């Protein structure tokens, strides 16, 4: 038997079968028409699904007004997902006038049926006092309900409540616990915060290597706080091989997003030529960005550049001005 020929024929057969399966797969337009038909017959699940399709432009032109229409039909039949979706439209003012009170109304109807997304959103509304009197205890209550069902954002918010001791007893251990759960689901800010806990030994055993690992995960998702924090650990060689060039790399990513500490840190690297070609002009540029946003350390360093005429025309007047700004923020070096 010619196995090569059999193998080729088998592949061709599989290819044909795959092509047939693809041809039999309903198009987005066909799925839309099917959902529309069911929705028009009063099927609440289909009505909600149709609202989603209109909101996202799946199989039909995006139409927020139609999305609101179908969400409302389903919501009034008691569909929990539609009630939540309608609440979101009211919260954002999409297809309806922005109305936090109405948003809360629909979120509450949805949570009565156990909708986890609505539990989280109701927690947010209580925490911010949007459409309802601010109530930290209620916020924690709803975050906890959602968090225990695996809602990542609720887990992150609950971690923050424990870290700051907001209406719960402050607990770094509980904060780290909830940050970890959210971090493991990919929430970048939770990954950064868990990194902070490991770097400082808060609620967990101090471990720079684990701090680097969590900062890295968040930094790669574009989280500016984590990018700066990772740059600091590379600069100091904590939990990772010391590398000024890697520090510069992460500082730059955060600095471009407007992170003032990263801008200041990047200016410092340029000033001393660590991990990058030395440039007083670039140092002044980055110190200035951070200083203008009120970062005291950058204001002091910018004052020094003016005092010594490094990368900028020498000016005692400008130097004094920046020193004063830093001193007013109690920056110790500027107060001498």
Number of C-alpha atoms within 10 A of each C-alpha: 5 6 8 9 10 11 11 11 12 12 12 12 12 12 12 12 12 12 12 11 11 11 10 9 11 12 12 13 12 12 16 19 15 14 20 20 15 15 21 12 11 14 17 25 20 22 29 29 22 30 30 22 24 23 23 15 14 16 16 15 11 15 16 20 15 17 26 25 18 26 31 22 20 27 25 13 16 15 20 27 24 29 28 28 26 30 30 22 23 23 22 14 14 16 17 14 12 15 18 21 16 18 26 24 19 24 29 21 19 27 22 12 14 14 18 24 20 28 28 27 26 27 28 21 25 22 23 15 15 17 16 15 11 15 15 20 15 17 27 25 17 24 30 20 18 26 25 14 12 15 20 24 23 30 30 27 25 28 29 21 24 22 24 14 14 16 14 14 12 15 17 20 16 19 28 27 20 27 31 23 23 27 26 14 16 15 21 26 25 30 29 29 26 31 31 22 25 23 23 15 15 17 17 17 12 15 16 21 16 18 28 26 19 26 31 23 21 27 26 13 15 16 21 27 23 30 28 29 26 29 31 21 24 23 23 15 15 17 16 16 12 15 17 21 16 19 28 27 20 25 30 23 21 26 26 12 14 15 20 26 22 30 28 29 26 29 31 23 24 24 23 14 15 17 16 17 11 15 18 20 16 18 27 26 20 24 31 22 21 25 26 13 13 15 21 27 24 29 29 26 26 30 29 22 24 22 20 14 15 17 16 16 12 15 16 15 12 17 21 17 17 25 26 19 19 26 19 13 14 12 18 13 13 22 13 7
